[in-house]
Amino acid sequence: MPDADPSYGWHGDDLDLDAYLERVGFTGERAPTPETLRGLQRAHVTSVPFENLEIILGRPIPLDLPSLQDKLVRRRRGGYCYEHTLLFAAVLERLGYGVTGLQARVSMGADKLRPATHALLRVTLPGDDRDWLCDVGFGSGPLEPVELVDGNEVDFDGWRLRLERGAGYSGEEVWTLHQREPDGWIDRHHFTLEPKYLVDYVVGNHYVSTSPRSPFTARPYAQKFTAEALHALDDLTLTVTRPGGREAREVRRADVPALLAETFGIVLDEADAAKLAAE
């Protein structure tokens, strides 16, 4: 039966929960309540940065829980959506939440059909009939879970999002998460509620981390999100976005390692820093 096969779960029993909670600075109750879920997501997305630097440095992205804990928790590095989502899924499963994996097609306002390569979660709570969308691996929030209700519009500290349910290219039910940008609303990504499992994420991760058509194999990228601002480094362009506006500036390649440490909390060893600065 699927529920007896570890391939259908998130390995929450193998998680070092105390180390994870210390990493994200969460000190609240551990009962599987809406309040705990909100606090955990806010703590995670504002503590663990988004980054693709291992790919740029020529290394693979393993998705097994020991590797994720070593990188994101023990070494206090960041990761991209698959890494964030799988670690968060293990945390929620360990605490007693119902966790279903999903995959989304990232659009960011484009009308071109893109592959479903973004990982996110549908979360349920004991004794609660609501469903929650937890998207901790996008790099720019949401700060808190969004209740999965058609037309639901939320405002988290000035960061506004809206969920809409509609029909996809083949008539299937598709949900769209919109985000409010300084210039107006854009669609962030589209997803269905078809469950996805670790093996599906492994396939998507292989494409995203190795394909020359993936944006993450072309240039370094990092994001650090807080309630006040989103800092994003895209190759040599540093952009700071706040709910009311955006500003950008160019940086020198030699300054990238120091910028990663000071702004994003990503500290590289001497060899990696030198390689990244020389790319």
C-alpha positions in Angstrom: 0.0 0.0 0.0 1.3 3.5 -0.7 1.2 4.7 2.9 3.5 1.8 3.9 6.1 2.7 1.2 8.6 5.4 2.3 8.6 6.7 -1.3 5.2 8.2 -0.6 6.4 10.1 2.5 8.8 12.9 3.4 11.1 11.1 5.9 10.0 13.3 8.8 11.1 10.6 11.4 14.7 11.1 10.2 14.7 14.8 10.7 16.7 16.6 13.4 13.8 18.8 14.4 15.6 20.7 17.1 18.4 21.6 14.8 16.0 22.8 12.1 14.0 24.9 14.5 17.2 26.5 15.8 18.3 27.2 12.3 15.1 29.2 11.4 14.7 30.7 14.9 11.3 29.2 15.6 10.4 29.0 19.3 6.7 28.6 19.2 4.4 25.6 20.0 5.0 22.5 18.0 1.4 21.3 17.8 0.0 21.1 14.2 -2.2 24.2 14.4 -2.7 27.1 11.9 -0.7 29.4 14.1 2.3 27.0 14.2 2.1 26.6 10.4 2.1 30.4 9.9 5.0 30.8 12.3 7.0 28.0 10.7 6.6 29.3 7.1 7.5 32.9 8.1 10.5 31.7 10.0 11.7 29.5 7.1 11.3 31.9 4.2 13.0 34.8 6.2 15.9 32.6 7.4 17.0 30.2 4.7 18.0 32.0 1.4 17.3 30.9 -2.1 20.4 30.1 -4.1 21.8 27.9 -7.0 25.5 28.3 -6.2 26.3 24.6 -6.0 25.2 24.2 -9.7 27.4 27.1 -10.7 30.3 25.6 -8.8 29.9 22.4 -10.7 28.3 20.2 -8.0 25.1 18.2 -8.1 22.0 18.9 -6.0 21.1 15.9 -3.8 17.6 15.7 -2.4 18.0 13.1 0.3 17.2 14.4 3.8 20.7 14.0 5.3 22.2 16.1 2.5 19.4 18.7 2.8 19.9 18.9 6.6 23.7 19.2 6.2 23.5 22.0 3.6 20.5 24.1 4.7 20.7 23.4 8.5 24.2 22.5 9.6 26.1 24.6 7.1 23.5 27.3 7.1 23.4 27.6 3.3 20.4 28.1 1.1 18.9 26.2 -1.8 16.3 26.3 -4.5 12.7 25.1 -4.5 13.2 21.3 -4.4 15.6 21.6 -1.4 13.4 24.0 0.5 10.2 22.2 -0.1 11.5 18.7 0.8 13.0 19.9 4.0 9.9 21.8 4.9 7.7 18.8 4.0 9.8 16.6 6.4 9.3 19.2 9.2 5.5 19.4 8.7 5.2 15.6 8.5 7.2 15.2 11.7 4.8 17.7 13.5 1.7 15.9 12.4 0.5 17.9 9.4 -0.9 16.3 6.2 1.5 17.0 3.4 1.0 16.6 -0.3 3.6 17.6 -2.9 2.6 19.7 -5.9 4.4 21.1 -8.9 3.8 24.4 -10.7 4.6 26.0 -14.0 6.4 29.3 -13.3 5.1 32.1 -15.5 5.9 35.5 -14.0 3.5 37.1 -16.4 4.7 35.3 -19.5 2.1 33.5 -21.7 4.5 30.8 -22.9 3.8 27.3 -21.6 6.7 26.2 -19.4 7.5 22.9 -17.7 6.2 22.1 -14.2 9.5 22.5 -12.4 8.5 24.4 -9.2 7.9 22.4 -6.0 5.3 23.5 -3.4 3.0 21.9 -0.9 -0.7 21.4 -0.1 -1.0 21.1 3.7 -3.9 20.0 5.9 -4.3 20.0 9.7 -5.9 17.5 12.0 -9.5 18.3 12.7 -9.5 21.2 10.2 -11.2 21.0 6.7 -9.2 23.8 5.2 -6.3 23.3 2.7 -3.2 25.5 2.8 -0.7 26.3 0.0 2.8 26.4 1.4 5.3 27.8 -1.1 8.6 28.1 0.8 11.0 27.6 -2.1 10.2 30.5 -4.5 12.7 32.8 -2.8 10.2 35.7 -2.3 7.6 34.2 0.0 4.7 34.2 0.7 5.5 35.0 4.3 2.7 32.7 5.4 0.6 29.9 4.0 -2.3 30.9 1.7 -5.6 29.2 2.2 -6.5 27.3 -0.9 -9.8 29.1 -1.8 -10.7 30.5 -5.1 -10.4 34.3 -5.1 -8.5 34.4 -1.8 -6.5 37.6 -1.6 -4.0 38.1 1.2 -1.7 40.9 2.4 1.3 39.8 4.4 3.1 43.0 5.6 2.3 44.7 2.4 3.2 41.7 0.1 -0.1 40.9 -1.7 -1.1 37.7 -3.4 -4.2 36.3 -4.9 -5.4 32.7 -5.7 -7.6 32.0 -8.7 -9.1 28.7 -9.9 -9.7 28.2 -13.6 -9.3 25.9 -16.6 -6.0 24.8 -18.1 -4.9 24.1 -21.7 -6.9 20.8 -21.8 -9.8 21.9 -19.7 -8.3 20.6 -16.4 -8.6 22.5 -13.2 -5.7 24.8 -12.7 -4.9 27.2 -9.8 -2.9 30.4 -10.4 -1.1 32.3 -7.7 -0.8 36.0 -8.6 1.5 38.5 -6.8 1.3 42.2 -6.6 4.3 43.9 -8.2 5.2 47.6 -8.0 3.7 47.9 -11.5 0.6 45.8 -10.9 -0.6 42.2 -10.6 1.2 39.4 -12.5 0.7 35.6 -12.4 3.5 33.9 -10.5 2.8 30.3 -11.3 0.1 27.8 -12.3 -0.5 24.4 -10.6 -2.9 21.5 -10.4 -3.7 19.5 -7.2 -2.3 16.3 -8.7 -0.1 14.8 -5.9 3.6 14.6 -6.6 6.1 12.5 -4.8 9.8 12.5 -4.1 10.6 10.6 -7.3 8.8 13.3 -9.3 10.9 16.0 -7.6 14.1 14.0 -8.4 13.2 14.1 -12.1 12.4 17.8 -12.0 15.5 18.5 -10.0 17.7 16.7 -12.6 16.3 18.9 -15.4 16.6 22.2 -13.5 20.1 21.5 -12.3 21.6 20.1 -15.5 19.7 21.3 -18.6 21.4 24.1 -20.6 17.8 25.5 -21.0 17.4 25.9 -17.3 18.1 29.4 -16.0 19.8 27.9 -12.9 22.7 26.4 -15.0 23.6 29.7 -16.6 24.4 32.2 -13.9 24.6 32.6 -10.1 21.3 33.5 -8.4 20.4 34.3 -4.8 17.5 35.7 -3.0 17.0 36.8 0.7 13.5 37.6 1.7 12.3 39.5 4.8 9.0 41.2 5.7 10.6 44.5 4.7 12.4 43.7 1.5 13.5 41.1 -1.1 17.1 41.2 -2.1 17.9 39.3 -5.4 21.2 38.8 -7.1 20.9 37.7 -10.7 24.5 37.3 -12.0 25.8 40.8 -11.5 22.6 42.7 -10.9 21.4 43.3 -7.4 17.7 44.2 -7.1 16.0 45.3 -3.9 12.2 45.1 -4.0 9.9 46.5 -1.4 6.1 46.4 -1.4 6.1 50.0 -2.8 8.9 49.9 -5.3 12.1 48.5 -6.7 15.7 49.6 -7.3 18.6 47.9 -9.0 22.4 48.3 -9.4 25.3 46.5 -11.0 28.0 44.9 -8.8 31.5 43.8 -9.5 32.2 40.1 -9.9 35.0 40.3 -7.4 32.6 41.6 -4.8 30.0 38.8 -5.2 31.4 36.5 -2.3 31.3 39.4 0.2 27.9 40.5 -1.0 26.6 36.9 -0.6 27.9 36.8 3.0 26.8 40.3 4.1 23.4 40.5 2.4 22.2 36.9 1.9 23.9 35.1 4.8 25.6 32.7 2.4 29.2 32.2 3.5 31.4 30.3 1.1 34.8 28.7 1.8 37.9 30.3 0.4 38.1 28.1 -2.7 34.4 28.5 -3.7 34.5 32.2 -3.1 37.6 32.5 -5.4 36.0 30.4 -8.1 32.8 32.4 -8.0 34.6 35.7 -8.1 36.6 34.6 -11.1 33.7 33.2 -13.2 
